[in-house]
């Protein structure tokens, strides 16, 4: 157990270094100059060079990267070019809304995907199965901004059940969480259906049915527990995806999270913020997968950590 955790920590560290290296290189390959954006159109060449020197952008790229990693090791994400504020403080202020949205989205996709997947698997080949899988395909294929705008138009504008935008209450959370959860719920339902069908073929399921156990108990007690392992792995991935991939949804709903912060940073080519948000997202992806691997043996004792 200890050896496994140590190996995973080393691997996680290497992954984070790789993510920062690739992101750093890609950021500076963008055909745009952050100094020109900060200085403005009327700035002289001397002014631009002064800004470039102040930001350290006149040094070789490898030197800039080593300096960045050294600061990152002590929790220094640098200062925003445009906002003149510590990136760590900006991320910390935007992290709670995104974490709340992430939890709401995961809960929504679980509430949508797991029941739909179990229902479809228990009626494999029937009309209900085909309808459930068709709906899951539609939710997965529909762009999130289309889903978000549709939900806003119907439930916030026409019916006035929810506010059009904002943050701070449960009513503000439901629509953006549902927007994210519908796509994830489609994937979860398809994964749960496939996993449940495989589990229902096992001998212990046939034995449980032969003993007269009710179908609902067979599905929920014996089937769900063993079919849930792929779902746990997907939740681990979703933790990181929702940390970095909610840019569109947060902007549609005016949600003040790090996705919205990332979008604003991309527009102004604010490299410290882009690097900081990417690093935090990578950290959550690694953490989510690590926790998923630790939880899996608790659900299925046949799995051993290696």
Secondary structure, DSSP 8 states (H G I E B T S, - for coil): -HHHHHHHHHHHHHHHHHHHHHHHHHHHHSSS-HHHHHH-TT--HHHHHHHHHHHTTTS-HHHHHHHHHHHHTTT---B-TTT-SBHHHHHHHHHHHHHHHHHHHHHHHHHHHHHHHHHHHHTTTSHHHHHHHHHHHHHHHS-HHHHHHHHIIIIIIIS--S-SS-SSSHHHHHHHHHHHHHHHHHHHHHHHHHHHHHHHTSHHHHHHHHTT--HHHIIIIIIHHHH-HHHHHHHHHHHHHHHHS-HHHHHHTT--SHHHHHHHHHHHT-HHHHHHHHHHHHHHHHHHHHHHHHHHHHH-TT----
